[in-house]
Structure formats: structure tokens, C-alpha cells
Amino acid sequence: MDNISYIHSNKTAIYNKLYYGKDGVYIGLKNGRLKKYESISQNIPTEDLGYIPEDVSNKVTDFSSPDDITYPTSKAVNDAILAIPSTTINKIMAYIAAKR
């Protein structure tokens, strides 16, 4: 986190970056302005930041219905990788090696 004096010298905040101020923590919004938060754990409005924060309700344990909102557990990723046939992995590795 930078000190809020960065904003005074550069005139705009960096998007989605946190800043310290004398009276609390601020976050840079898309428009270059700052928004103050009473607590760093306070929910950040997604309309200001342009993304959906990770939340346990968005966690999935498999890739049965992919979308742009949910995120997988590390076990789901591991299981998906292990499910790839070794012949496919060998073809991918050969392709990468040929491109070097």
C-alpha cells in the first residue's frame, strides 16, 4: 500500500490499489478517484472495481459447468489435469519443444 500522498503528487489513484491515509484506508476506483473504507474487510462494491470478488459461494469443486464467475478448488484443478490422457500431454510437450 502506498501513502495517500502519492495521489496528491500524481493527481489520480491507480485502479484497485490500496492507499493509507491519516484517517483510514482508501482504494483506487476506475475513474482515478479514491473511496474510503472503514475496515479493510468491508465488502468492496463490484460496480466500482469491475470484478467479482472471490467468495465461498462462488467456489466449485469440478469443471462440470464452466463460467466466468466461479473459481475452482486446487483439487478440482489437480483432478482435471490428471484426467488428461498422457498421449495428449506428450503431444502438447512435443509441440512446445518444436516451437523453441
C-alpha positions as CSV (number, residue, x, y, z in Angstrom):
1,M,0.0,0.0,0.0
2,D,1.2,3.5,-0.8
3,N,0.7,6.5,1.3
4,I,-2.2,8.7,0.2
5,S,0.3,11.5,-0.6
6,Y,1.0,9.6,-3.8
7,I,-2.4,10.8,-5.1
8,H,-1.6,14.4,-4.2
9,S,1.5,14.3,-6.4
10,N,0.2,12.2,-9.2
11,K,-3.4,13.5,-9.2
12,T,-5.1,10.1,-9.8
13,A,-5.3,6.8,-8.0
14,I,-4.2,3.6,-9.5
15,Y,-7.2,1.3,-10.1
16,N,-7.8,-1.3,-7.5
17,K,-4.8,-0.2,-5.4
18,L,-5.0,0.4,-1.6
19,Y,-3.6,3.6,-0.1
20,Y,-3.0,4.6,3.5
21,G,-4.5,7.9,4.8
22,K,-4.4,9.7,8.1
23,D,-8.0,8.7,8.7
24,G,-8.1,5.2,7.2
25,V,-7.6,3.1,4.1
26,Y,-8.7,4.1,0.6
27,I,-8.9,2.2,-2.7
28,G,-8.4,3.5,-6.2
29,L,-11.5,3.3,-8.4
30,K,-11.7,3.1,-12.2
31,N,-12.2,6.8,-12.5
32,G,-8.9,7.6,-10.7
33,R,-10.7,8.7,-7.5
34,L,-10.4,7.2,-4.1
35,K,-13.1,5.6,-1.9
36,K,-12.6,5.4,1.8
37,Y,-13.3,2.2,3.8
38,E,-13.8,2.0,7.5
39,S,-12.4,-1.6,7.5
40,I,-10.2,-3.4,5.0
41,S,-12.5,-6.4,5.4
42,Q,-15.6,-4.3,4.3
43,N,-17.2,-5.5,1.1
44,I,-15.9,-3.7,-1.9
45,P,-18.6,-2.7,-4.4
46,T,-18.0,-4.6,-7.6
47,E,-19.5,-1.9,-9.8
48,D,-16.6,0.4,-8.8
49,L,-13.9,-2.2,-9.2
50,G,-15.1,-4.1,-12.3
51,Y,-14.7,-7.6,-11.0
52,I,-16.5,-10.1,-8.8
53,P,-14.6,-10.8,-5.6
54,E,-13.9,-14.5,-4.7
55,D,-16.5,-15.7,-2.3
56,V,-17.1,-19.2,-0.9
57,S,-20.4,-19.3,-2.7
58,N,-18.5,-18.9,-6.0
59,K,-16.2,-21.9,-5.3
60,V,-16.7,-25.0,-7.3
61,T,-15.2,-28.5,-6.9
62,D,-15.3,-29.6,-10.5
63,F,-15.5,-28.2,-14.0
64,S,-18.9,-29.6,-14.9
65,S,-20.4,-26.1,-15.7
66,P,-17.7,-23.6,-16.5
67,D,-18.5,-19.9,-16.4
68,D,-16.8,-16.5,-15.7
69,I,-18.0,-16.2,-12.1
70,T,-16.9,-19.3,-10.2
71,Y,-13.4,-20.4,-9.3
72,P,-12.2,-24.0,-8.8
73,T,-10.5,-25.5,-5.8
74,S,-7.0,-26.7,-6.2
75,K,-8.2,-30.3,-6.0
76,A,-10.6,-29.6,-8.9
77,V,-7.7,-28.3,-11.0
78,N,-5.5,-31.2,-10.0
79,D,-8.2,-33.7,-10.9
80,A,-8.8,-32.1,-14.3
81,I,-5.1,-32.2,-15.1
82,L,-4.7,-35.8,-14.0
83,A,-7.7,-36.7,-16.3
84,I,-5.8,-35.6,-19.4
85,P,-4.6,-38.7,-21.2
86,S,-0.8,-39.0,-21.2
87,T,-0.7,-39.2,-25.0
88,T,-2.3,-35.7,-25.2
89,I,0.2,-34.3,-22.7
90,N,3.0,-35.9,-24.8
91,K,1.7,-34.2,-28.0
92,I,1.5,-30.8,-26.2
93,M,5.0,-31.2,-24.9
94,A,6.3,-32.1,-28.3
95,Y,4.5,-29.1,-29.8
96,I,6.1,-26.8,-27.3
97,A,9.5,-28.3,-27.8
98,A,9.2,-27.8,-31.6
99,K,8.4,-24.1,-31.1
100,R,11.5,-23.3,-29.1
